[in-house]
Amino acid sequence: MTIKILFFILFICLFLVGVPYYSGDIKNHFVWAQSILDFGTLGFYGRTFHNYAFPNYPPLTMSMFAISLYLYKLVESSFLFLNFHFPLFPSRLVPFIQWDNVRLDFIKLPAMIAFFGTGILIILFKDLLNKKINNFIVLAVFFLNPGIIYICYIWGQIDLLQLMLFLYAVYFTFKNKIYLSFVMMTFAALSKQTIIIFFPYLLFVLYKRFPISDILGGLILSIGIFYLAYLPFHAFSLLWPINLYKINFEMVAKTTGENAFNIWGVLDNLHSMPDDFNFLGLTYQMWGWAIFSVVFLSLSFIIIRLKKINLEGLFYLWFILTLSYFLFLTRMHERYLLPAVVISSIMIFYKKRIYFINYIFFTLLFFLNLYRGIYQPGIPFLENIVNNLIVLRFLVFGYLFLLIVNLYCLLLFYKQNQKIISV
């Protein structure tokens, strides 16, 4: 009960803190949500949104935006009703609830739900791992993380939603609930497309832990949910959802990066060059994929060689995978480092020095990178830091150094656990 009360108080406080601030993306989310409420879901992805972005999220996220706006309208109408019928109702709350910023704050609800849902999940992982750590300490590590608070309550972006759903799939996998695992993976894919880069390793774990018949059943269930999710938005078609899903991958700026503190940010001083420029016969995008592919294949070799896979090793693979794609791939946004920050907040349960260092360093880098994206609230000291190219180079070279150290630690982990015992 105490934790529930603290959750409620924390939610109200963070909701109010986020009211004055939002990223430009939130206005897109609001316009999309309004379109669904006004005209329904059918044909939504074929509509033209003048001066706003094309709706590039899958149905689950779009539905959550619409539900959030509908909830706001219910709250607004309730306030108006109470103010009209009950003289003692504080009338000053009416202009507040009708403030545009409050309306936009409600559009952040999917991110806020993911914030608390991930906090609960981290406690579940702690219990699954039999770690004797106080729940308040566990929650503090996550809930007081400045980068995670910033992306959910200041930016209002939904990157944590897809990650939360995916991590629930991981949790259910190690609880031997294969169908729930497939359901949560499907929900993750229906929230944002970028999460699928984490799927191969989890699918391999499922292959190692469950009979083929159960895996086939889970895949059929996932395919069914996937098509049902798109059905309200378009007449049934086998190809249309897949084509739309692919198109949404392509709807990104074709540059070396979008404000990401990575190798490309150092090379172009965060000015975002086109990534089709050539260097030694390959485009910048190809170079990024070539380097990342070496890391990905190396990590894949490690997981394939393991007899059994425990959560620590799996989280470590995903942590390094995130560091690698964010550091080397072009077209990165500052938000895409989030999985490394969340996973590092789980890995500190193992009480290894490198895990603590990872958590502190990448939390700091992530927060500073996010702040440079929208500069809210205006804090001159922070603005000077994030616009200092010397600081940028220091952070990125520190990042590269820690990636190398973690790769070395992973190899040691692999050698010491060639016959890893399952959780």
C-alpha positions as CSV (number, residue, x, y, z in Angstrom):
1,M,0.0,0.0,0.0
2,T,2.9,2.4,0.8
3,I,4.4,1.9,-2.6
4,K,1.1,2.5,-4.3
5,I,0.7,5.8,-2.5
6,L,4.2,6.8,-3.4
7,F,3.5,5.8,-7.0
8,F,0.5,8.1,-7.0
9,I,2.3,11.0,-5.4
10,L,5.2,10.6,-7.8
11,F,2.9,10.4,-10.8
12,I,1.1,13.7,-9.8
13,C,4.4,15.5,-9.1
14,L,6.0,14.4,-12.4
15,F,2.9,15.1,-14.4
16,L,2.8,18.7,-13.0
17,V,6.5,19.1,-13.5
18,G,6.1,18.1,-17.2
19,V,3.2,20.5,-17.9
20,P,5.3,23.5,-19.1
21,Y,7.5,21.4,-21.4
22,Y,7.2,19.2,-24.4
23,S,9.0,18.3,-27.6
24,G,7.7,19.2,-31.0
25,D,6.8,15.6,-31.5
26,I,3.9,15.9,-29.0
27,K,2.0,18.2,-31.3
28,N,2.2,15.5,-34.0
29,H,0.9,13.0,-31.5
30,F,-2.0,15.4,-30.6
31,V,-3.0,16.0,-34.2
32,W,-3.0,12.2,-34.9
33,A,-5.0,11.5,-31.8
34,Q,-7.5,14.2,-32.7
35,S,-7.9,12.8,-36.2
36,I,-8.7,9.4,-34.8
37,L,-11.3,10.8,-32.4
38,D,-12.9,13.0,-35.2
39,F,-12.9,10.6,-38.1
40,G,-12.2,7.1,-36.7
41,T,-9.3,4.8,-37.4
42,L,-10.3,3.5,-40.8
43,G,-8.2,5.2,-43.4
44,F,-6.1,7.0,-40.8
45,Y,-2.7,6.1,-42.4
46,G,-3.9,7.5,-45.7
47,R,-4.8,11.0,-44.4
48,T,-2.8,14.1,-45.1
49,F,-1.6,16.1,-42.1
50,H,-0.7,19.5,-43.4
51,N,2.3,21.0,-41.5
52,Y,2.6,17.9,-39.4
53,A,4.5,14.6,-39.8
54,F,3.1,11.5,-41.4
55,P,1.8,9.1,-38.8
56,N,4.8,6.7,-38.5
57,Y,3.9,4.7,-35.5
58,P,2.1,1.4,-35.5
59,P,-1.6,1.0,-34.3
60,L,-1.0,0.3,-30.6
61,T,0.8,3.6,-30.1
62,M,-1.7,5.5,-32.2
63,S,-4.6,4.0,-30.2
64,M,-2.9,5.0,-27.0
65,F,-2.6,8.6,-28.2
66,A,-6.3,8.7,-29.0
67,I,-7.2,7.2,-25.7
68,S,-5.1,9.7,-23.9
69,L,-6.8,12.6,-25.6
70,Y,-10.2,11.1,-25.0
71,L,-9.3,10.8,-21.3
72,Y,-8.3,14.5,-21.3
73,K,-11.7,15.4,-22.8
74,L,-13.4,13.4,-20.0
75,V,-11.4,15.2,-17.3
76,E,-12.1,18.6,-18.9
77,S,-15.8,18.0,-19.1
78,S,-15.8,16.7,-15.5
79,F,-14.2,19.9,-14.3
80,L,-16.7,22.0,-16.2
81,F,-19.6,20.0,-14.8
82,L,-18.3,20.3,-11.2
83,N,-17.6,24.0,-11.6
84,F,-21.1,24.7,-12.9
85,H,-23.0,22.6,-10.4
86,F,-21.0,23.0,-7.2
87,P,-20.2,26.5,-6.0
88,L,-17.4,25.3,-3.7
89,F,-15.5,23.8,-6.6
90,P,-12.2,25.8,-7.1
91,S,-13.0,27.7,-10.4
92,R,-9.3,28.5,-11.0
93,L,-8.8,24.9,-11.9
94,V,-10.9,25.3,-15.1
95,P,-8.4,27.6,-16.9
96,F,-5.6,25.3,-15.8
97,I,-7.1,22.2,-17.2
98,Q,-8.0,24.0,-20.4
99,W,-4.4,25.2,-20.9
100,D,-2.9,23.9,-24.1
101,N,0.1,22.6,-22.2
102,V,-2.1,20.5,-19.9
103,R,-3.9,19.1,-22.9
104,L,-0.5,18.1,-24.5
105,D,0.7,16.7,-21.1
106,F,-2.1,14.2,-21.3
107,I,-0.7,13.0,-24.7
108,K,2.4,12.0,-22.7
109,L,0.4,9.4,-20.8
110,P,1.7,6.4,-22.8
111,A,5.2,7.4,-21.8
112,M,4.1,7.9,-18.2
113,I,2.5,4.5,-18.1
114,A,5.7,3.0,-19.5
115,F,7.6,4.8,-16.7
116,F,5.7,3.1,-13.9
117,G,5.2,-0.2,-15.7
118,T,9.0,-0.5,-16.2
119,G,9.6,0.3,-12.5
120,I,7.3,-2.5,-11.5
121,L,9.0,-4.8,-14.0
122,I,12.4,-4.1,-12.5
123,I,11.1,-5.2,-9.1
124,L,9.9,-8.4,-10.8
125,F,13.3,-9.0,-12.3
126,K,14.9,-8.4,-8.9
127,D,12.6,-11.1,-7.4
128,L,13.2,-13.4,-10.3
129,L,17.0,-13.1,-9.8
130,N,16.6,-13.6,-6.0
131,K,18.5,-10.4,-5.3
132,K,18.2,-9.3,-1.7
133,I,17.8,-5.6,-2.3
134,N,15.3,-3.2,-0.8
135,N,12.5,-2.3,-3.2
136,F,12.8,1.4,-2.5
137,I,16.4,1.3,-3.5
138,V,15.5,-0.6,-6.7
139,L,12.8,1.9,-7.6
140,A,15.0,4.9,-6.7
141,V,17.7,3.7,-9.2
142,F,15.1,3.8,-11.9
143,F,12.6,6.5,-10.9
144,L,15.2,9.1,-10.0
145,N,17.2,8.6,-13.2
146,P,17.3,12.0,-14.8
147,G,17.4,10.7,-18.4
148,I,14.4,8.5,-18.0
149,I,12.4,11.2,-16.2
150,Y,13.4,13.7,-19.0
151,I,12.4,11.5,-21.9
152,C,9.0,10.5,-20.4
153,Y,7.8,13.7,-18.7
154,I,9.7,16.5,-20.5
155,W,10.0,15.1,-24.0
156,G,7.0,12.9,-23.7
157,Q,8.3,10.5,-26.2
158,I,7.2,6.8,-26.2
159,D,10.5,5.1,-26.6
160,L,10.2,3.5,-23.1
161,L,6.8,2.0,-24.1
162,Q,8.2,-0.4,-26.7
163,L,11.2,-1.3,-24.4
164,M,8.9,-2.0,-21.4
165,L,6.7,-4.3,-23.5
166,F,9.8,-6.1,-24.8
167,L,11.3,-6.5,-21.3
168,Y,8.0,-8.0,-20.2
169,A,8.4,-10.5,-23.0
170,V,11.9,-11.3,-21.6
171,Y,10.4,-11.7,-18.1
172,F,7.7,-14.1,-19.2
173,T,10.2,-16.1,-21.2
174,F,12.2,-16.8,-18.0
175,K,9.0,-17.5,-16.2
176,N,8.3,-20.2,-18.8
177,K,5.2,-18.5,-20.1
178,I,5.9,-18.7,-23.8
179,Y,2.6,-17.4,-25.2
180,L,2.6,-14.3,-22.9
181,S,6.2,-13.7,-24.2
182,F,5.1,-13.8,-27.8
183,V,2.1,-11.5,-27.0
184,M,4.3,-8.9,-25.3
185,M,6.8,-9.1,-28.2
186,T,4.0,-8.4,-30.6
187,F,2.7,-5.5,-28.6
188,A,6.3,-4.1,-28.5
189,A,6.5,-4.4,-32.3
190,L,3.0,-2.7,-32.6
191,S,4.2,0.3,-30.5
192,K,7.4,1.2,-32.4
193,Q,9.3,-0.5,-35.1
194,T,12.9,0.1,-33.8
195,I,12.4,-2.5,-31.0
196,I,12.7,-5.4,-33.4
197,I,16.5,-5.1,-33.4
198,F,16.4,-6.9,-30.0
199,F,14.2,-9.7,-31.2
200,P,16.8,-12.2,-32.7
201,Y,18.5,-13.0,-29.3
202,L,15.2,-13.5,-27.5
203,L,13.9,-15.7,-30.3
204,F,17.0,-17.8,-30.0
205,V,16.5,-18.1,-26.2
206,L,12.9,-19.2,-26.9
207,Y,14.2,-21.8,-29.4
208,K,16.6,-23.1,-26.7
209,R,14.0,-23.3,-23.9
210,F,10.8,-24.4,-25.6
211,P,9.6,-27.2,-28.0
212,I,9.2,-26.2,-31.6
213,S,5.4,-26.8,-31.4
214,D,5.1,-24.2,-28.7
215,I,7.2,-21.7,-30.7
216,L,5.1,-22.3,-33.8
217,G,2.0,-21.7,-31.7
218,G,3.4,-18.5,-30.4
219,L,4.3,-17.3,-33.9
220,I,0.8,-18.0,-35.1
221,L,-0.6,-16.1,-32.1
222,S,1.7,-13.1,-32.9
223,I,0.8,-13.0,-36.5
224,G,-2.9,-13.1,-35.6
225,I,-2.5,-10.2,-33.2
226,F,-0.4,-8.2,-35.6
227,Y,-3.1,-8.3,-38.4
228,L,-6.0,-7.8,-35.9
229,A,-4.2,-4.6,-34.7
230,Y,-4.1,-3.2,-38.2
231,L,-7.7,-4.3,-39.2
232,P,-9.5,-1.2,-37.7
233,F,-7.2,1.0,-39.7
234,H,-7.5,-0.7,-43.1
235,A,-9.5,-3.4,-44.9
236,F,-7.9,-6.8,-44.5
237,S,-4.8,-7.2,-46.6
238,L,-1.9,-9.6,-46.2
239,L,0.6,-7.1,-47.7
240,W,-0.6,-3.7,-46.6
241,P,0.4,-3.8,-42.9
242,I,3.8,-5.2,-43.9
243,N,4.4,-2.5,-46.5
244,L,3.3,0.2,-44.1
245,Y,5.6,-1.2,-41.5
246,K,8.5,-1.1,-44.0
247,I,7.7,2.4,-45.2
248,N,7.8,3.7,-41.6
249,F,11.3,2.5,-41.3
250,E,12.3,4.6,-44.3
251,M,10.7,7.8,-43.0
252,V,13.8,9.1,-41.3
253,A,16.2,11.9,-42.2
254,K,19.0,10.4,-44.3
255,T,21.8,12.1,-42.4
256,T,24.7,11.0,-40.3
257,G,22.7,11.7,-37.2
258,E,19.9,13.7,-35.5
259,N,21.6,15.3,-32.5
260,A,23.2,12.0,-31.4
261,F,26.3,12.0,-29.2
262,N,28.1,9.3,-31.2
263,I,31.0,8.9,-33.7
264,W,29.2,10.8,-36.4
265,G,28.3,13.6,-34.0
266,V,32.1,14.1,-33.4
267,L,32.9,13.9,-37.2
268,D,30.3,16.4,-38.3
269,N,30.2,18.5,-35.1
270,L,26.5,17.7,-34.7
271,H,25.6,19.4,-38.0
272,S,24.1,16.3,-39.6
273,M,25.7,15.6,-43.0
274,P,24.0,13.5,-45.6
275,D,24.9,9.9,-45.0
276,D,25.2,9.0,-48.7
277,F,28.6,10.7,-48.9
278,N,31.4,8.4,-50.0
279,F,34.6,7.5,-48.1
280,L,36.9,4.8,-49.5
281,G,34.2,3.5,-51.8
282,L,31.5,3.2,-49.2
283,T,28.9,5.6,-48.1
284,Y,28.9,6.8,-44.4
285,Q,25.7,4.7,-43.9
286,M,27.5,1.6,-45.2
287,W,30.5,2.2,-43.0
288,G,28.2,2.4,-40.0
289,W,26.4,-0.8,-40.9
290,A,29.7,-2.6,-41.6
291,I,31.1,-1.8,-38.2
292,F,27.9,-2.6,-36.4
293,S,27.5,-5.8,-38.2
294,V,30.9,-7.0,-37.0
295,V,29.8,-6.4,-33.4
296,F,26.4,-7.9,-34.0
297,L,27.8,-11.1,-35.5
298,S,30.4,-11.4,-32.7
299,L,27.6,-11.1,-30.1
300,S,25.6,-13.7,-32.1
301,F,28.5,-16.1,-32.1
302,I,28.7,-15.8,-28.3
303,I,25.0,-16.5,-27.7
304,I,25.0,-19.4,-30.1
305,R,28.0,-21.0,-28.3
306,L,26.4,-20.9,-24.9
307,K,24.8,-24.1,-23.7
308,K,22.2,-22.3,-21.6
309,I,21.6,-18.6,-21.2
310,N,21.0,-16.7,-18.1
311,L,19.5,-13.2,-17.7
312,E,22.8,-11.5,-16.9
313,G,24.5,-12.7,-20.0
314,L,21.4,-11.8,-22.1
315,F,21.1,-8.3,-20.7
316,Y,24.8,-7.8,-21.3
317,L,24.4,-8.7,-24.9
318,W,21.5,-6.3,-25.4
319,F,23.4,-3.6,-23.5
320,I,26.4,-3.9,-25.8
321,L,24.2,-4.2,-28.9
322,T,22.6,-0.8,-27.9
323,L,25.9,0.8,-27.4
324,S,27.1,-0.4,-30.7
325,Y,24.2,0.6,-32.9
326,F,24.0,4.0,-31.3
327,L,27.7,4.7,-31.6
328,F,28.2,3.5,-35.2
329,L,25.0,3.7,-37.2
330,T,23.9,6.8,-39.0
331,R,20.4,8.3,-38.7
332,M,20.5,8.0,-34.9
333,H,18.3,10.1,-32.7
334,E,19.4,11.0,-29.2
335,R,16.6,9.0,-27.7
336,Y,17.8,5.7,-29.1
337,L,20.4,5.2,-26.3
338,L,17.5,4.6,-23.8
339,P,17.7,0.7,-23.8
340,A,21.3,0.9,-22.5
341,V,20.3,3.2,-19.6
342,V,17.3,1.0,-18.6
343,I,19.2,-2.3,-18.9
344,S,22.1,-0.8,-16.9
345,S,19.7,0.0,-14.1
346,I,18.8,-3.7,-14.0
347,M,22.4,-5.0,-14.3
348,I,23.6,-3.1,-11.2
349,F,21.7,-5.8,-9.2
350,Y,24.7,-8.0,-9.9
351,K,26.9,-5.5,-8.0
352,K,29.8,-5.5,-10.4
353,R,31.9,-2.3,-10.6
354,I,31.7,-2.1,-14.4
355,Y,27.9,-2.2,-14.2
356,F,27.8,0.7,-11.8
357,I,30.2,2.7,-14.0
358,N,28.0,1.9,-17.0
359,Y,24.9,3.1,-15.2
360,I,26.4,6.4,-14.1
361,F,28.2,7.3,-17.3
362,F,25.5,6.5,-19.8
363,T,22.8,8.1,-17.6
364,L,24.8,11.3,-17.7
365,L,25.5,11.1,-21.5
366,F,21.9,10.2,-22.2
367,F,20.5,13.1,-20.2
368,L,22.8,15.7,-21.7
369,N,22.1,14.4,-25.2
370,L,18.3,14.7,-24.6
371,Y,18.7,18.1,-23.1
372,R,20.5,19.3,-26.2
373,G,17.4,18.2,-28.2
374,I,14.9,20.7,-26.8
375,Y,16.8,22.9,-24.3
376,Q,13.9,22.7,-21.8
377,P,13.9,24.1,-19.2
378,G,16.3,26.9,-20.1
379,I,19.4,26.4,-17.9
380,P,22.4,28.4,-19.3
381,F,24.9,26.1,-17.5
382,L,23.6,23.0,-19.2
383,E,23.2,24.8,-22.5
384,N,26.9,25.7,-22.4
385,I,27.9,22.1,-21.6
386,V,25.9,20.5,-24.3
387,N,27.1,23.0,-27.0
388,N,30.8,22.6,-26.0
389,L,32.5,20.4,-28.7
390,I,35.3,19.5,-26.3
391,V,32.7,18.1,-23.9
392,L,31.1,16.2,-26.8
393,R,34.5,14.6,-27.8
394,F,35.3,13.7,-24.2
395,L,31.9,12.0,-23.8
396,V,32.1,10.1,-27.1
397,F,35.7,8.9,-26.6
398,G,34.7,7.9,-23.1
399,Y,31.8,6.0,-24.6
400,L,34.1,4.3,-27.1
401,F,36.5,3.3,-24.3
402,L,33.7,1.9,-22.2
403,L,32.3,-0.1,-25.2
404,I,35.8,-1.7,-25.6
405,V,36.0,-2.4,-21.8
406,N,32.5,-4.0,-21.8
407,L,33.3,-6.1,-24.9
408,Y,36.4,-7.4,-23.0
409,C,34.3,-8.0,-19.8
410,L,31.7,-9.9,-21.9
411,L,34.4,-12.2,-23.3
412,L,35.6,-12.9,-19.7
413,F,32.0,-13.5,-18.8
414,Y,31.7,-15.9,-21.7
415,K,34.8,-17.8,-20.9
416,Q,33.8,-18.2,-17.2
417,N,30.3,-19.3,-18.1
418,Q,30.6,-21.6,-21.1
419,K,28.0,-23.8,-19.5
420,I,25.8,-21.1,-18.0
421,I,23.1,-22.2,-15.7
422,S,19.7,-21.0,-16.5
423,V,17.8,-18.6,-14.2
